[in-house]
Amino acid sequence: MLVLSRRPNESIIIDDKIEIKILKIEGGAVKVGIIAPKEIKVYRKEIYEAVKADNVQATSVSIEDIRSLFKRGETVEDKDKR
């Protein structure tokens, strides 16, 4: 891990494409601005991890779950409504 000290209005440049600028330091919080190309996705870590966990959960359907849907004639949408 690279650790850098920055003051308000100072920046860090990553790979000539991304600028991370310290906007303001208030109490225990730092406001950070990020300038990056639109094709680069930028997330807060807690949001990224929540989306990642939701995606893993959404893909963890077992064969038994699918078989039970077919046996009852239920669709996936029907199961979601319950």
Residue, then its C-alpha position, 0 to 999 in steps of 0.5 A: m500500500l502506498v501512503l501519501s499525505r495531502r492537504p486540501n486542494e492537493s491531488i494525486i494522479i493515477d495512471d495519467k487518467i484519474e485525479i483524486k483531489i482532497l477538497k476539505i478536511e472537517g473533524g474526522a472526515v475528508k471530502v475527496g473529489i475524483i475525476a476519472p473517465k466515464e468508463i472507469k467505475v468508481y464506488r464507495k467500498e461499502i457499496y461495492e461490497a454490498v453489490k458484490a454480495d448481492n450478485v453472489q447471492a443471486t447466482s447461488v440458486s441450487i439445482e433443487d430450487i430449480r427442480s422444485l419450481f418445475k414440479r410446482g409449475e412456478t416461475v422464478e417471478d412467482k417465487d420472487k413475489r412470495 
